Amino acid sequence: MAPEVKVPLLEGRGATPAQTLGNIVVSIVGTGVLGLPYAFRTAGWLAGALGVAGAGAATFYCMLFLLDCRDKLREQETEEDGLGDEQSRHGDGGNYTYGDLGERCFGPVGRHFTEAIIVLCQTGGTVAYLVFIGQNISSVLPALSPAIVVLALLLPVEVALSFVRSLSALAPFSILADACTVLAVAAVVKEDVQLLVERGQPFADRSAFAGLWGVPFACGVAVFCFEGFCLTLALEASMSNRAKFRPVLLQAIAGVTVVYVGFGVCGYLAYGDATRDIVTLNLPSNWSTAAVKVVLCVALALTFAVMMHPIHEIVESRLLAPGGWVRRRGGFVERAALHLSRVAVVATLAAIACFVPAFGEFAAFVGSTVCALLSFVLPALFHLRVVGPTASTWARAVDYFFLLSGLVFAGHGMYTVLSPQ
């Protein structure tokens, strides 16, 4: 049974609604937001806005699926243990991780499959970070290609950081990365506003609907942007008053969705067909823009180690399985195996990043495949398994809608990548 990562920000209980709101926003917003203007260019500003809004609504609804499953399982445990209602409502038991739900629904296979999807999503996010950093540093230093940046500059740093085993020591870098993302978004918005004022007619020569096939692309990027899905249960468990979590979650998702739509629309209206897959690459070549890119890339390079933590934990739990060859040897062999596994994983992801042609296409692929499975398919499947037997016909129909839509969405994303161009 592979452990799931504990996030220091979420450890303990007693978070207020305001603190929980901030935690949700921090867990959701990432560098994917900087690829939204390109997604709007591909789909059209109106189609992109509708796609992002739809992705936000679907994400919120499927997060509720996880909470409903947890509540139902807690109710079943209460009935089995004969606990009173008061103890059931206020006891500390009944907390579940995403992997726990998978195991309760489908046994050990369910846990392994759920955690494999989580690892794939985390892997996609880390590779996207490397691609993002490589392209931005290369834009500042044209003599260095993105592949050279990743292999010669990033790889040694990330290998060294991978030996830091304390997640608490790495957690502040996530906050630094979020602050830098806000700085980069602010710089882009400032430039967008200036260009829109100069143009005078922001919607002239800008497509509202660029074509049917652009909509799934925009939705894939949007799903990729709603990170932190597997932290839903941990975020809810961290609140002092869990009954207030759902309205707080709604406020957070609604607010982030509005920001995403506004940022994507403004970016596309400002740059039109010249919009790059990472919108910071559209900024003018001056010292302030270069400084924003470098600071953002440094913060993301440090945050990469935080994102790698759950991958390392799951790999090492398999490597150190009881009765295994490494466990039997112990001592130096065990320590060497742990270090070598971390180096091998980081090096493999760096090599993959060198073959990713563009950030936007990769983000859309990850969002429309493994992220769609994690965000829509698995929650709907768990909800059907746990709540479905006692749910109404309408509720089960909604479950099947998300289940089938997620599968079709993931299939389309896979077909788009594998089909000949």
VMD Tcl script that draws the C-alpha trace (Angstrom):
set ca {
  {0.00 0.00 0.00}
  {1.69 3.17 -1.19}
  {1.53 6.21 1.08}
  {0.09 9.46 -0.16}
  {2.01 12.66 0.46}
  {1.16 14.88 3.42}
  {1.15 18.56 2.66}
  {2.49 20.66 5.58}
  {0.06 23.43 4.71}
  {-2.78 21.04 5.44}
  {-1.47 19.19 8.46}
  {-3.53 19.48 11.61}
  {-7.02 20.79 12.12}
  {-8.64 24.13 12.87}
  {-8.37 26.08 9.61}
  {-10.81 28.96 9.32}
  {-12.94 29.49 6.18}
  {-10.59 32.29 5.09}
  {-7.53 30.11 5.56}
  {-9.19 27.23 3.73}
  {-10.13 29.56 0.87}
  {-6.47 30.56 0.56}
  {-5.33 26.93 0.72}
  {-7.74 25.94 -2.06}
  {-6.55 28.76 -4.31}
  {-2.88 27.89 -3.66}
  {-3.52 24.21 -4.44}
  {-5.40 25.00 -7.68}
  {-3.53 27.85 -9.35}
  {-0.29 26.95 -11.11}
  {1.75 27.79 -14.17}
  {-0.94 26.37 -16.46}
  {-2.72 29.72 -16.28}
  {0.02 31.21 -18.49}
  {-1.04 28.85 -21.29}
  {-4.69 29.94 -21.27}
  {-4.38 32.81 -23.81}
  {-2.97 30.33 -26.35}
  {-5.90 28.00 -25.65}
  {-8.28 30.89 -26.30}
  {-6.45 31.60 -29.55}
  {-7.03 27.99 -30.60}
  {-10.72 27.89 -29.63}
  {-11.80 31.52 -29.97}
  {-12.41 33.93 -27.11}
  {-16.08 32.98 -26.56}
  {-15.59 29.23 -27.01}
  {-12.55 29.34 -24.74}
  {-14.45 31.23 -22.06}
  {-17.29 28.72 -22.17}
  {-14.81 25.83 -22.08}
  {-13.00 27.18 -19.01}
  {-16.29 27.93 -17.25}
  {-17.52 24.42 -18.04}
  {-14.29 22.87 -16.78}
  {-14.56 24.87 -13.56}
  {-18.17 23.84 -12.98}
  {-17.40 20.18 -13.73}
  {-14.39 20.24 -11.41}
  {-16.48 21.65 -8.56}
  {-19.26 19.13 -9.10}
  {-16.85 16.18 -9.16}
  {-15.13 17.42 -6.02}
  {-18.54 17.17 -4.38}
  {-18.67 13.55 -5.55}
  {-15.60 12.78 -3.44}
  {-17.13 14.49 -0.40}
  {-20.39 12.58 -0.87}
  {-18.48 9.30 -1.03}
  {-16.57 10.14 2.12}
  {-19.77 11.09 3.95}
  {-21.49 7.86 2.89}
  {-18.56 5.70 3.97}
  {-18.38 7.53 7.30}
  {-22.10 6.95 7.76}
  {-21.65 3.25 7.06}
  {-18.79 3.01 9.54}
  {-20.90 4.77 12.16}
  {-23.71 2.26 11.71}
  {-21.27 -0.68 11.82}
  {-19.54 0.58 14.97}
  {-22.77 1.59 16.70}
  {-21.59 5.14 17.37}
  {-24.06 7.82 18.31}
  {-24.84 10.67 15.91}
  {-23.03 13.21 18.05}
  {-19.82 11.18 18.11}
  {-20.13 10.56 14.38}
  {-20.38 14.25 13.58}
  {-17.57 15.42 15.79}
  {-15.19 12.48 15.98}
  {-11.78 12.55 14.34}
  {-12.27 9.26 12.49}
  {-13.47 8.74 8.96}
  {-10.81 10.74 7.14}
  {-10.02 9.40 3.69}
  {-7.43 10.01 1.00}
  {-8.14 9.62 -2.70}
  {-6.36 6.26 -2.63}
  {-8.48 5.16 0.35}
  {-11.64 5.75 -1.67}
  {-10.22 3.67 -4.51}
  {-9.50 0.82 -2.11}
  {-12.91 0.99 -0.43}
  {-14.62 0.89 -3.82}
  {-12.53 -1.67 -5.71}
  {-10.08 -3.20 -3.25}
  {-6.28 -3.10 -3.57}
  {-6.53 -2.88 -7.37}
  {-8.60 0.31 -6.96}
  {-5.96 1.86 -4.72}
  {-3.09 0.95 -7.03}
  {-4.92 2.26 -10.10}
  {-5.92 5.51 -8.36}
  {-2.41 6.17 -7.12}
  {-0.98 5.31 -10.55}
  {-3.22 8.00 -12.09}
  {-2.11 10.46 -9.39}
  {1.55 9.70 -10.20}
  {0.92 10.19 -13.92}
  {-0.78 13.53 -13.27}
  {2.07 14.58 -11.01}
  {4.57 13.45 -13.62}
  {2.79 15.47 -16.30}
  {2.90 18.53 -14.07}
  {6.61 18.19 -13.32}
  {7.51 17.69 -16.99}
  {5.40 20.75 -17.83}
  {7.42 22.73 -15.27}
  {10.68 21.70 -16.96}
  {9.33 22.59 -20.42}
  {8.07 25.93 -19.12}
  {11.43 26.80 -17.52}
  {13.42 25.64 -20.54}
  {11.43 27.76 -23.00}
  {11.46 30.89 -20.82}
  {15.18 30.76 -20.02}
  {15.91 30.11 -23.68}
  {13.92 33.24 -24.58}
  {16.12 35.26 -22.20}
  {19.35 33.56 -23.31}
  {18.82 32.66 -27.00}
  {22.22 30.96 -27.19}
  {20.84 28.17 -24.99}
  {18.24 25.82 -26.41}
  {15.47 24.57 -24.09}
  {17.03 21.09 -24.07}
  {20.41 22.48 -22.95}
  {18.71 24.52 -20.23}
  {16.93 21.41 -18.91}
  {19.90 19.03 -19.07}
  {22.83 21.31 -18.25}
  {21.27 23.79 -15.83}
  {18.13 22.26 -14.34}
  {19.02 18.58 -14.03}
  {21.97 19.00 -11.59}
  {19.93 21.39 -9.41}
  {16.89 19.11 -9.31}
  {19.01 16.04 -8.56}
  {20.58 17.88 -5.61}
  {17.18 19.04 -4.34}
  {15.79 15.52 -4.64}
  {18.03 14.48 -1.75}
  {16.14 16.84 0.58}
  {13.70 14.41 2.14}
  {11.83 16.86 4.37}
  {8.74 18.22 2.67}
  {8.44 20.88 5.38}
  {11.80 22.31 4.31}
  {10.62 22.51 0.70}
  {7.10 23.84 1.31}
  {8.05 27.57 1.44}
  {9.20 27.33 -2.17}
  {5.62 26.57 -3.24}
  {4.50 29.85 -1.70}
  {7.38 31.63 -3.45}
  {6.34 30.07 -6.77}
  {2.74 31.21 -6.29}
  {3.92 34.75 -5.53}
  {6.06 34.72 -8.67}
  {3.14 33.40 -10.72}
  {1.05 36.33 -9.48}
  {3.89 38.68 -10.45}
  {4.09 37.16 -13.94}
  {0.31 37.33 -14.39}
  {0.33 40.97 -13.27}
  {3.08 41.78 -15.78}
  {1.13 40.09 -18.57}
  {-2.12 41.85 -17.63}
  {-0.36 45.21 -17.57}
  {0.99 44.63 -21.07}
  {-2.40 43.32 -22.25}
  {-4.20 46.43 -21.05}
  {-1.70 48.73 -22.76}
  {-2.08 46.89 -26.07}
  {-5.87 46.82 -25.84}
  {-5.98 50.57 -25.17}
  {-3.73 51.19 -28.18}
  {-5.88 48.99 -30.44}
  {-9.10 50.74 -29.46}
  {-11.28 47.93 -30.87}
  {-10.27 44.86 -28.83}
  {-12.63 42.40 -30.57}
  {-11.72 43.40 -34.12}
  {-10.05 40.54 -36.04}
  {-10.45 38.22 -33.05}
  {-12.42 34.98 -33.46}
  {-15.21 34.22 -31.02}
  {-15.39 30.63 -32.23}
  {-12.33 29.34 -34.10}
  {-13.58 25.85 -34.85}
  {-15.05 22.76 -33.22}
  {-11.73 20.99 -32.64}
  {-10.32 23.96 -30.75}
  {-12.85 23.58 -27.91}
  {-11.49 20.23 -26.56}
  {-7.98 21.73 -26.67}
  {-9.09 24.72 -24.57}
  {-10.94 22.42 -22.16}
  {-7.83 20.25 -21.81}
  {-5.68 23.24 -20.87}
  {-8.41 24.41 -18.47}
  {-8.57 21.02 -16.74}
  {-4.77 21.07 -16.45}
  {-5.06 24.51 -14.81}
  {-7.36 23.24 -12.05}
  {-4.59 21.51 -10.14}
  {-4.84 20.04 -6.65}
  {-7.89 17.85 -7.24}
  {-6.59 15.01 -5.08}
  {-6.20 17.43 -2.14}
  {-9.96 17.99 -1.85}
  {-10.46 15.58 1.05}
  {-7.37 16.84 2.89}
  {-8.50 20.45 2.51}
  {-11.92 19.61 3.90}
  {-10.42 17.65 6.79}
  {-8.23 20.63 7.75}
  {-11.24 22.86 8.53}
  {-12.41 23.44 12.08}
  {-16.01 23.49 10.82}
  {-16.31 21.03 7.95}
  {-19.91 22.02 7.25}
  {-18.63 25.29 5.76}
  {-16.27 23.66 3.29}
  {-18.66 23.31 0.37}
  {-19.62 27.01 0.15}
  {-15.94 27.94 0.59}
  {-15.00 25.52 -2.21}
  {-17.67 27.07 -4.44}
  {-16.32 30.58 -3.77}
  {-12.77 29.48 -4.55}
  {-13.62 27.63 -7.78}
  {-15.90 30.44 -8.97}
  {-13.29 33.10 -8.25}
  {-10.47 31.16 -9.94}
  {-12.69 30.47 -12.95}
  {-13.49 34.17 -13.37}
  {-9.78 35.04 -13.18}
  {-8.90 32.31 -15.69}
  {-11.55 33.48 -18.16}
  {-10.53 37.13 -17.84}
  {-6.84 36.35 -18.19}
  {-7.34 34.10 -21.21}
  {-9.64 36.53 -23.01}
  {-7.41 39.55 -22.39}
  {-4.30 37.69 -23.50}
  {-5.84 36.52 -26.75}
  {-7.45 39.89 -27.53}
  {-4.10 41.60 -26.96}
  {-1.91 39.35 -29.12}
  {-4.36 37.61 -31.48}
  {-2.81 35.00 -33.76}
  {0.65 35.90 -32.42}
  {-0.23 34.52 -28.94}
  {2.48 32.08 -27.82}
  {1.82 28.82 -25.95}
  {3.41 30.47 -22.89}
  {2.12 34.01 -22.89}
  {5.17 35.40 -21.07}
  {7.05 34.76 -24.32}
  {4.89 37.51 -25.88}
  {6.19 40.13 -23.48}
  {8.62 42.72 -24.85}
  {12.33 41.98 -24.66}
  {13.54 44.28 -21.90}
  {15.22 43.93 -18.54}
  {12.01 43.97 -16.49}
  {10.45 41.17 -18.54}
  {13.66 39.15 -18.35}
  {13.73 39.62 -14.57}
  {10.12 38.40 -14.25}
  {10.91 35.30 -16.32}
  {14.09 34.47 -14.41}
  {12.48 34.91 -10.98}
  {9.51 32.81 -12.03}
  {11.77 30.06 -13.40}
  {13.95 30.00 -10.26}
  {10.86 29.65 -8.06}
  {9.46 26.86 -10.24}
  {12.80 25.05 -10.26}
  {12.69 25.03 -6.46}
  {9.03 23.98 -6.41}
  {9.80 21.07 -8.75}
  {11.20 19.18 -5.74}
  {7.89 19.60 -3.89}
  {5.95 18.22 -6.85}
  {8.33 15.26 -7.06}
  {7.80 14.28 -3.43}
  {4.71 12.04 -3.88}
  {6.36 10.34 -6.87}
  {9.47 9.58 -4.82}
  {7.37 8.26 -1.93}
  {5.42 5.83 -4.10}
  {8.54 4.63 -5.96}
  {10.43 4.12 -2.71}
  {7.51 2.29 -1.08}
  {7.73 -0.24 -3.91}
  {11.54 -0.36 -3.78}
  {11.53 -1.01 -0.03}
  {8.67 -3.51 -0.03}
  {8.94 -6.01 2.86}
  {10.86 -9.09 1.79}
  {12.38 -7.40 -1.25}
  {16.04 -7.65 -2.22}
  {16.83 -4.04 -1.21}
  {15.08 -4.39 2.14}
  {16.96 -7.61 2.90}
  {20.33 -6.00 2.17}
  {19.62 -2.90 4.28}
  {22.32 -0.46 5.37}
  {24.44 1.03 2.59}
  {22.62 -0.83 -0.20}
  {19.26 0.52 0.94}
  {20.50 4.13 1.19}
  {22.25 3.89 -2.19}
  {19.12 2.44 -3.82}
  {16.98 5.28 -2.46}
  {19.37 7.95 -3.77}
  {19.80 6.25 -7.15}
  {16.04 5.90 -7.56}
  {15.60 9.63 -7.05}
  {18.35 10.47 -9.53}
  {16.89 8.04 -12.08}
  {13.35 9.44 -11.78}
  {14.47 13.07 -12.10}
  {16.77 12.25 -15.04}
  {13.98 10.37 -16.81}
  {11.57 13.30 -16.49}
  {14.26 15.71 -17.73}
  {14.85 13.51 -20.77}
  {11.11 13.40 -21.50}
  {10.91 17.20 -21.24}
  {13.56 17.53 -23.95}
  {11.25 15.81 -26.44}
  {8.12 17.85 -25.63}
  {7.74 20.26 -28.56}
  {5.45 22.85 -26.95}
  {4.08 23.66 -23.51}
  {0.52 24.36 -24.70}
  {0.02 21.08 -26.54}
  {1.56 19.10 -23.69}
  {-0.63 20.81 -21.07}
  {-3.73 20.12 -23.16}
  {-2.72 16.46 -23.56}
  {-2.11 15.94 -19.82}
  {-5.31 17.80 -18.95}
  {-7.49 15.87 -21.38}
  {-6.13 12.42 -20.51}
  {-4.84 11.59 -17.02}
  {-6.22 14.76 -15.42}
  {-9.64 14.02 -16.93}
  {-9.49 10.51 -15.46}
  {-8.52 11.85 -12.05}
  {-10.96 14.77 -12.05}
  {-14.06 13.31 -13.71}
  {-13.95 9.57 -14.39}
  {-12.77 8.27 -11.01}
  {-15.01 10.56 -8.89}
  {-18.07 9.56 -10.96}
  {-17.09 5.88 -10.74}
  {-16.59 6.07 -6.95}
  {-19.89 7.95 -6.56}
  {-21.76 5.26 -8.52}
  {-20.17 2.55 -6.40}
  {-20.70 4.15 -2.97}
  {-23.75 6.42 -3.31}
  {-25.34 5.04 -6.49}
  {-27.30 2.15 -4.92}
  {-29.35 4.58 -2.81}
  {-29.28 7.57 -5.18}
  {-32.10 8.77 -7.40}
  {-32.29 7.97 -11.09}
  {-31.35 11.56 -11.91}
  {-28.27 11.41 -9.68}
  {-27.09 8.19 -11.31}
  {-27.69 9.72 -14.74}
  {-25.42 12.63 -13.80}
  {-22.77 10.15 -12.62}
  {-22.91 8.28 -15.93}
  {-22.77 11.58 -17.83}
  {-19.50 12.59 -16.14}
  {-18.12 9.07 -16.42}
  {-18.79 8.75 -20.15}
  {-17.87 12.38 -20.93}
  {-14.57 11.98 -19.11}
  {-13.76 8.78 -21.00}
  {-14.64 10.37 -24.35}
  {-12.60 13.45 -23.44}
  {-9.59 11.30 -22.49}
  {-9.99 9.22 -25.65}
  {-10.08 12.35 -27.81}
  {-6.94 13.68 -26.12}
  {-5.11 10.41 -26.77}
  {-6.31 10.28 -30.37}
  {-5.19 13.86 -31.00}
  {-1.65 13.06 -29.88}
  {-1.33 9.68 -31.61}
  {-3.04 10.57 -34.87}
  {-0.75 11.63 -37.75}
  {-0.57 15.37 -38.24}
}
mol new
graphics top color blue
foreach p $ca { graphics top sphere $p radius 0.5 }
foreach p [lrange $ca 0 end-1] q [lrange $ca 1 end] { graphics top cylinder $p $q radius 0.2 }
display resetview
